[in-house]
Amino acid sequence: MAGFPFTIAATDGKARTGVLATPRGDIRTPAFMPVGTAGTVKALTVEQVAATGADILLGNTYHLMLRPTAERVQRLGGLHRFMRWDKPILTDSGGFQVMSLSKIAKVTEDTVTFQSHIDGSRHSLSPERSMEIQADLLGSDIVMQLDELVALPATPQRAADAMRRSARWGQRSKNAFGERDRQNLFGIQQGGLDHALRQESADRLREIGFDGYAIGGLAVGEGHQAMCEVLDFAPGMLPADRPRYLMGVGKPIDLVEAVYRGVDMFDCVLPTRSGRHGQAWTWEGAINLKNARFAEDDSPLDFTSAVSASRDYSKAYLHHLVKSQEILGQVLLSWHNLAFFQVLMSEMRAAIAAGTMTAFRDAFLARQRPSGRDTSA
Amino acid sequence: MAGFPFTIAATDGKARTGVLATPRGDIRTPAFMPVGTAGTVKALTVEQVAATGADILLGNTYHLMLRPTAERVQRLGGLHRFMRWDKPILTDSGGFQVMSLSKIAKVTEDTVTFQSHIDGSRHSLSPERSMEIQADLLGSDIVMQLDELVALPATPQRAADAMRRSARWGQRSKNAFGERDRQNLFGIQQGGLDHALRQESADRLREIGFDGYAIGGLAVGEGHQAMCEVLDFAPGMLPADRPRYLMGVGKPIDLVEAVYRGVDMFDCVLPTRSGRHGQAWTWEGAINLKNARFAEDDSPLDFTSAVSASRDYSKAYLHHLVKSQEILGQVLLSWHNLAFFQVLMSEMRAAIAAGTMTAFRDAFLARQRPSGRDTSA
């Protein structure tokens, strides 16, 4: 496998910045991917998402295969056309949400059988079916192998078993995916918090050969410190010349620490989810717009922003919308948060190119409130 | 009182088209005003609202006086600046929602005392206080007198009493409003379905002298036919050289029949409310996007529209959003409906100018499904 051209323009310590060039457009790395769960980045139009500077979205195979179904998306021209996003889309394998949302019926070496959380209907997902859904029916640009996840804490044996099954499913995913010019397949490293398991997983993936490599099984409850400790070694186990993607991460502080340790791609529902709950992300951490101290604050969230939500509306107005449970409040805060996350990535790309990533990280950490939370909320 | 310059460019039967020229911009009549209840047209940015062609918004005094309070809006620079809408705003008096939403404590000749539906706090609204809120604190361009409403059906005596009290409150509203160059005050005709009461009300209002005249007390449950019968005579009782505003109306069929009978201005929550509930308005009536027949309908709601929501998204995608209860579905359908209502008004202005309003009305009525509803829903 060759994979989309991936050019690393600069490195700074372990951090790297570059471009992954896909037929649907360049992805500037380190990149943050907004999550378009069910064919929509929640509450936002694709024009609003594009205005934040996002180069790529993530779509959830589990949600889409249940509703409107992958076959229907294909009949309607594929996921890009269906949701009107013509830049790249990465889809997950469906495995994570099968484990977290559905009622699992049975996991065998061959397949996962489960019941829909929407209507209880029965479905199954195998590596081969996941490839068919992602690559052929949805038409994803970056396809993820199916992997098996275990909740942390897990026994060493359970973590090892899941990692090895994931590697076998990775081989089956690759066999089913085949060779494609306009789509890439990423493998997923597992192994929990264990150095030896992470190394074995990376070795197995490298042997199979993927277009990119994800770090899976983190941000599942282990905490920021434990995650950083795994990130001290896990990215370096993966091929340096291909993109490294940390799945489901995270808070701005997680993104900074992971980029610092050599990760290139991220996705997380946090900016849109916290926006729907009245929170705005800032350089000091998250603030809750419902807080009374914003009731007559006439300043915008970020007067330097390219995005209207951040630049043009007063905090007092946003406070009013949140207090009044107005949909526009959810729209504007989701939009602002995505814009903030993109500015954060842009600032990190610039810092790496300038060789100042360590100083950027130090300055960023110094500005965060102790808990990273709005202590006055 | 002189009022904003109102130029009637053409008439066709009783229908008129023209321009009400305000310091914040021209209002093309017949005009439909989207409702920005609590300082936001629900689910939409002001840019999205402006893109539909709306020349003026309506704000609700009752909602704003309770939250964030009119005094706070004033401290934040007035309603236009607060919500970022720099074109004209008409505010209602607060009376209608005091009657319909709050727990009324007491109505006297002097004032209405009521409890907030939000937190039970006590407030009062008099003609003088309504003027202060609308004209001085919110900074409305078109201010409505306080009136007293009665639910239909009402006894003739009750309707007459409320009409006469409304006239007295109209005089007090005018006394409190005074003379203003950059703001207008509209009186409100009452009198229920009764010709003589409507005439007496119009005579009293004309004697007081307002900048514009609203027809109140309709669209409160009397039905389309009864409303049309009142509209056969009520608009003609009001001064022909000033704008006539039918409050709280309505469905497209109501708008067509009222314009045909000489009404110039309208407001209604219908387009945004029905959009939030999955309905889209079309030339054939309302359709429910949740209906399974749209599941694979790849066509947009209106490929000729200037608005993205109507033109760019397939009905299949909107169906998916509605079924999945996605906020974006509420956004896009609210946006489409407002755009449709504005196109309807624009088509009527063109028909009046061309002298073809009768043909337009006949063609419009012929295209409506029998009930004006989606019979397959």
Interface residues (C-beta under 8 A of the other chain):
Chain A: A38 G39 T40 K42 A43 L44 T45 E47 R67 P68 R72 R75 L76 G77 F82 M83 R84 R276 A295 E296 D298 S308 D312 Y313 S314 A316 Y317 H319 H320 L321 K323 S324 E326 I327 L328 Q330 V331 L332
Chain B: A38 G39 T40 K42 A43 L44 T45 E47 R67 P68 R72 R75 L76 G77 F82 M83 R84 R276 A295 E296 D298 S308 D312 Y313 S314 A316 Y317 H319 H320 L321 K323 S324 E326 I327 L328 Q330 V331 L332
